[in-house]
């Protein structure tokens, strides 16, 4: 298929409307067959459940053009699993996992002309989401829902060399120990916006959240999991019931162990340990790994030896290896890449 006339090399990370999106509705206890549509506008009643009580969840994944010119998805079954868990936590009917993957494939295939070419540094971002649609005024779950998938071509999260980020330890809590931090709900991101804007106002890129119960253990940031590298080259990530189970983080831990031969560990991390680590990064779909140069805790700086100029050596190897797998330059573990066409 002929590609759209887009300046792929200069794409930013933002929304561009594409040709088709997938829509399925839940009514009378069942999901309909779903359809691809050109209509990008969602019309809702003023008292819709999503508007009144924030019944909305979402996922984020990408489609890539590989070195051998296939369009592929990266581990979409993990996004399907996570969305089902999110739906159950918010008392929403899960969209079946097999149909989730089918809907993503159909939407990507219908918008193949918008998938950036190999070597452009860009990808097709995919946003599946689910929300309550019927009028609700008493505090209760909605009875009707809509599941949608749209896609948009995006450039790299960072232009050129990835600049190491500055984080601050936030005075706000991201999630309660038995709250909703482990699911991908819109409400989790809404509550982080004030803290994020305050961090930006003070010159920081993001907030680092500690556990709400003791405020002594590292959890994650407002939009990404965090990963550390020790001075003896071990890759460590925090373990907590209130951390979102990132597909990228899980993939990086596998890559670290199986491709790079590094020791890995997922465990509770006391904030006081952070000063002893060699490297730090934020991991997620958008940038794979964003390097962190320093973390500031109420005026006290923790500066990582990797510095503020470039990624640390191990972080760079992790980034290069995982993106190599996604782009088809390196052999992928069985089942990691799903060919769309």
C-alpha positions as CSV (number, residue, x, y, z in Angstrom):
1,X,0.0,0.0,0.0
2,X,1.3,3.5,-0.9
3,X,2.1,5.5,2.2
4,X,0.5,8.9,3.0
5,X,2.5,12.0,2.1
6,X,3.8,12.7,5.6
7,X,7.1,14.1,6.7
8,X,7.9,11.0,8.7
9,X,11.3,12.2,9.9
10,X,9.8,15.3,11.6
11,X,6.7,13.8,13.2
12,X,6.1,14.9,16.8
13,X,4.4,12.8,19.5
14,X,0.9,14.0,19.0
15,X,-2.5,13.2,17.5
16,X,-3.1,13.0,13.7
17,X,-6.5,11.8,12.6
18,X,-6.3,8.7,10.5
19,X,-8.8,7.1,8.2
20,X,-10.5,4.3,10.2
21,X,-11.2,3.3,13.8
22,X,-12.9,0.3,15.4
23,X,-16.1,0.6,17.5
24,X,-18.0,-2.0,19.4
25,X,-20.9,-1.4,21.8
26,X,-22.0,-3.3,24.9
27,X,-25.8,-3.4,25.5
28,X,-28.2,-5.9,27.1
29,X,-25.3,-7.8,28.5
30,X,-23.4,-8.5,25.3
31,X,-20.9,-6.9,22.9
32,X,-22.0,-6.4,19.3
33,X,-20.0,-7.5,16.3
34,X,-18.0,-4.3,16.1
35,X,-17.3,-2.2,13.0
36,X,-14.7,-0.1,11.3
37,X,-15.8,3.5,10.8
38,X,-14.5,6.8,9.4
39,X,-16.4,8.7,12.1
40,X,-13.9,10.1,14.6
41,X,-16.4,12.0,16.8
42,X,-17.9,10.3,19.9
43,X,-21.4,11.6,20.9
44,X,-22.6,11.0,24.5
45,X,-25.5,11.8,26.7
46,X,-24.6,14.6,29.3
47,X,-25.1,12.0,32.1
48,X,-23.0,9.3,30.6
49,X,-21.2,7.1,33.1
50,X,-17.8,8.1,31.8
51,X,-18.6,11.8,32.3
52,X,-20.1,11.5,35.7
53,X,-18.0,8.8,37.5
54,X,-14.9,8.4,35.3
55,X,-15.6,4.8,34.1
56,X,-12.9,4.8,31.5
57,X,-9.8,2.6,30.9
58,X,-7.3,2.6,28.0
59,X,-4.2,0.9,26.6
60,X,-1.3,2.1,24.5
61,X,0.8,0.0,22.1
62,X,2.6,0.5,18.8
63,X,2.8,-1.0,15.3
64,X,6.2,-0.9,13.6
65,X,7.5,-1.4,10.1
66,X,10.3,-4.0,10.4
67,X,13.5,-4.2,8.4
68,X,12.0,-6.8,6.1
69,X,9.0,-4.5,5.5
70,X,6.3,-6.2,7.6
71,X,3.9,-4.3,9.8
72,X,4.1,-5.9,13.3
73,X,2.6,-5.4,16.8
74,X,4.7,-5.8,19.9
75,X,3.2,-8.3,22.5
76,X,-0.4,-7.2,22.1
77,X,-1.7,-10.1,24.2
78,X,-0.2,-8.4,27.3
79,X,-2.2,-5.3,26.6
80,X,-5.3,-7.4,26.1
81,X,-4.7,-9.1,29.5
82,X,-4.1,-5.8,31.3
83,X,-7.2,-4.2,29.8
84,X,-9.3,-7.1,31.0
85,X,-7.9,-6.6,34.5
86,X,-8.6,-2.9,34.4
87,X,-12.2,-3.5,33.3
88,X,-12.9,-5.9,36.1
89,X,-11.4,-3.5,38.7
90,X,-13.8,-0.7,37.6
91,X,-16.8,-3.0,37.2
92,X,-16.9,-2.8,33.4
93,X,-17.5,-5.7,31.1
94,X,-14.2,-6.8,29.7
95,X,-13.8,-6.7,25.9
96,X,-12.7,-10.3,25.1
97,X,-8.9,-10.7,24.7
98,X,-9.1,-12.4,21.4
99,X,-11.4,-9.7,20.0
100,X,-9.1,-7.0,21.4
101,X,-6.2,-8.3,19.4
102,X,-8.5,-8.8,16.3
103,X,-9.8,-5.2,16.7
104,X,-6.2,-3.8,16.9
105,X,-5.1,-5.8,13.8
106,X,-8.2,-4.7,11.8
107,X,-7.6,-1.0,12.7
108,X,-3.9,-1.1,11.9
109,X,-4.5,-2.9,8.7
110,X,-7.1,-0.4,7.7
111,X,-4.7,2.4,8.3
112,X,-1.6,0.7,6.8
113,X,-0.9,3.9,4.8
114,X,-0.3,5.7,8.0
115,X,2.3,3.2,9.4
116,X,5.7,5.0,9.2
117,X,8.3,3.3,7.0
118,X,11.3,1.5,8.5
119,X,14.2,3.7,9.4
120,X,12.1,6.8,9.9
121,X,12.3,6.7,13.7
122,X,8.5,6.9,13.8
123,X,5.8,4.3,14.6
124,X,2.0,4.0,14.6
125,X,0.6,4.6,18.1
126,X,-2.5,2.5,19.0
127,X,-5.0,3.6,21.6
128,X,-7.7,1.1,22.6
129,X,-10.1,2.4,25.2
130,X,-13.4,1.5,26.9
131,X,-15.9,3.7,28.7
132,X,-19.4,3.9,30.1
133,X,-22.0,5.4,27.8
134,X,-25.5,5.3,29.2
135,X,-26.9,8.0,31.6
136,X,-26.0,7.4,35.2
137,X,-26.8,9.7,38.1
138,X,-26.7,7.5,41.2
139,X,-23.2,6.2,42.1
140,X,-23.2,2.8,40.3
141,X,-21.6,1.2,37.2
142,X,-23.0,2.0,33.8
143,X,-25.1,-0.6,32.0
144,X,-23.8,0.2,28.5
145,X,-20.3,0.7,27.2
146,X,-18.3,1.4,24.1
147,X,-14.9,-0.1,23.1
148,X,-12.9,1.9,20.5
149,X,-9.5,1.7,18.9
150,X,-7.9,4.6,17.0
151,X,-4.4,5.0,15.7
152,X,-2.1,7.9,14.9
153,X,1.4,8.1,13.5
154,X,4.0,9.5,16.0
155,X,7.6,10.4,15.9
156,X,10.2,9.5,18.6
157,X,9.4,10.8,22.1
158,X,12.7,12.6,22.0
159,X,14.1,14.3,19.0
160,X,17.8,13.5,18.4
161,X,19.7,12.4,21.5
162,X,17.6,11.5,24.5
163,X,18.2,14.1,27.2
164,X,18.4,12.7,30.7
165,X,15.5,13.8,32.8
166,X,15.3,15.5,36.2
167,X,12.8,14.1,38.6
168,X,11.5,15.4,41.9
169,X,10.1,13.3,44.8
170,X,6.4,14.3,45.0
171,X,4.6,15.2,48.1
172,X,1.4,13.8,46.5
173,X,0.6,10.1,46.4
174,X,0.0,8.4,43.1
175,X,-2.0,5.4,44.4
176,X,-3.1,3.9,47.7
177,X,-1.8,0.4,48.6
178,X,-5.2,-1.2,47.7
179,X,-6.3,1.4,45.2
180,X,-6.2,1.4,41.4
181,X,-2.5,2.0,40.7
182,X,-2.1,-1.4,39.1
183,X,-4.6,-0.8,36.3
184,X,-4.6,1.6,33.4
185,X,-7.5,3.9,34.3
186,X,-8.0,7.4,33.1
187,X,-8.6,8.6,36.7
188,X,-5.0,7.6,37.6
189,X,-3.6,10.0,35.0
190,X,-6.1,12.8,35.8
191,X,-4.9,12.9,39.4
192,X,-1.3,13.2,38.4
193,X,-1.8,16.3,36.2
194,X,-1.6,18.9,39.0
195,X,1.6,17.4,40.4
196,X,3.1,17.2,36.9
197,X,2.4,20.8,36.1
198,X,3.8,21.8,39.5
199,X,6.9,19.8,38.7
200,X,7.3,21.5,35.3
201,X,6.8,24.9,37.0
202,X,9.8,24.1,39.3
203,X,12.0,23.0,36.4
204,X,11.6,19.2,36.7
205,X,10.5,16.8,34.0
206,X,8.4,14.4,36.1
207,X,7.5,13.3,39.6
208,X,8.8,10.3,41.4
209,X,6.1,8.8,43.7
210,X,6.9,7.0,46.9
211,X,4.6,4.4,48.4
212,X,1.6,6.0,50.1
213,X,1.8,3.9,53.2
214,X,5.3,4.7,54.5
215,X,6.7,7.2,51.9
216,X,10.0,5.4,52.0
217,X,9.9,3.1,49.0
218,X,10.2,3.9,45.3
219,X,7.1,3.2,43.2
220,X,6.9,4.9,39.7
221,X,6.3,8.2,38.0
222,X,3.0,9.7,36.8
223,X,3.3,8.0,33.4
224,X,6.0,5.4,33.5
225,X,7.7,2.6,35.5
226,X,11.2,3.2,36.7
227,X,14.3,1.0,36.3
228,X,17.7,1.1,38.0
229,X,21.1,-0.3,37.2
230,X,23.5,-1.0,40.1
231,X,27.2,-0.3,40.0
232,X,27.8,-4.1,39.6
233,X,25.5,-4.1,36.5
234,X,22.4,-5.6,37.9
235,X,19.0,-4.4,36.6
236,X,16.5,-3.7,39.3
237,X,12.8,-2.5,39.3
238,X,10.5,-1.7,42.2
239,X,7.9,-4.3,43.2
240,X,4.5,-3.1,44.5
241,X,0.8,-3.9,44.3
242,X,0.1,-0.3,43.2
243,X,2.5,-0.2,40.3
244,X,1.2,-0.5,36.7
245,X,2.5,-3.8,35.2
246,X,4.3,-2.2,32.2
247,X,4.7,-4.3,29.1
248,X,7.9,-2.4,28.3
249,X,9.4,-3.0,31.8
250,X,8.6,-6.7,31.7
251,X,10.2,-6.9,28.2
252,X,13.3,-5.0,29.3
253,X,13.9,-7.4,32.3
254,X,13.7,-10.4,29.9
255,X,16.1,-8.6,27.4
256,X,18.5,-7.8,30.2
257,X,18.7,-11.4,31.4
258,X,18.4,-13.4,28.2
259,X,20.1,-11.1,25.6
260,X,22.6,-9.2,27.7
261,X,23.4,-11.8,30.3
262,X,22.7,-9.4,33.2
263,X,21.2,-10.3,36.6
264,X,17.7,-8.9,37.1
265,X,15.6,-8.4,40.2
266,X,12.1,-7.1,41.0
267,X,11.8,-6.1,44.6
268,X,10.9,-3.3,47.1
269,X,13.4,-0.5,46.7
270,X,14.0,1.9,49.6
271,X,14.5,5.5,48.5
272,X,17.7,5.7,50.5
273,X,19.2,3.0,48.2
274,X,18.8,5.2,45.1
275,X,22.0,7.1,45.8
276,X,24.0,3.9,45.4
277,X,22.7,3.1,41.8
278,X,24.7,3.8,38.7
279,X,21.9,4.4,36.2
280,X,18.2,5.2,36.1
281,X,15.5,5.3,33.4
282,X,11.8,5.6,32.9
283,X,10.3,2.9,30.7
284,X,7.1,2.8,28.7
285,X,5.6,2.5,25.2
286,X,6.3,6.0,24.2
287,X,10.1,6.2,24.5
288,X,11.1,2.6,25.5
289,X,13.6,4.1,28.0
290,X,14.0,7.7,29.0
291,X,17.3,8.2,30.9
292,X,17.2,9.9,34.3
293,X,20.1,12.1,35.3
294,X,19.1,13.2,38.8
295,X,16.3,12.9,41.4
296,X,15.7,15.7,43.9
297,X,14.2,15.1,47.2
298,X,13.2,18.4,48.8
299,X,16.5,20.1,47.9
300,X,18.7,17.0,48.3
301,X,20.0,15.9,44.9
302,X,20.8,12.3,43.9
303,X,22.9,12.5,40.7
304,X,23.6,9.3,38.8
305,X,27.1,8.6,37.6
306,X,25.8,8.3,34.0
307,X,25.3,12.0,34.1
308,X,23.0,14.6,32.4
309,X,24.4,14.3,28.9
310,X,23.6,10.8,27.6
311,X,22.1,7.4,28.5
312,X,24.1,5.2,30.7
313,X,25.9,2.3,29.0
314,X,23.6,-0.4,30.2
315,X,20.4,1.7,29.6
316,X,21.6,2.3,26.1
317,X,22.2,-1.5,25.5
318,X,18.7,-2.2,26.8
319,X,17.2,0.4,24.5
320,X,19.1,-0.7,21.5
321,X,18.3,-4.4,22.0
322,X,14.6,-3.9,22.6
323,X,14.1,-1.5,19.7
324,X,16.2,-3.9,17.6
325,X,13.7,-6.6,18.4
326,X,10.7,-4.4,17.7
327,X,12.1,-3.3,14.3
328,X,13.2,-6.8,13.2
329,X,16.9,-6.1,13.4
330,X,17.3,-8.7,16.1
331,X,15.5,-12.1,16.4
332,X,12.5,-11.7,18.7
333,X,11.5,-14.2,21.4
334,X,8.8,-16.5,20.2
335,X,5.4,-14.8,20.1
336,X,6.7,-11.3,20.8
337,X,5.9,-9.9,17.3
338,X,2.5,-10.3,15.7
339,X,2.5,-9.8,11.9
340,X,-0.3,-7.6,10.7
341,X,0.7,-7.7,7.0
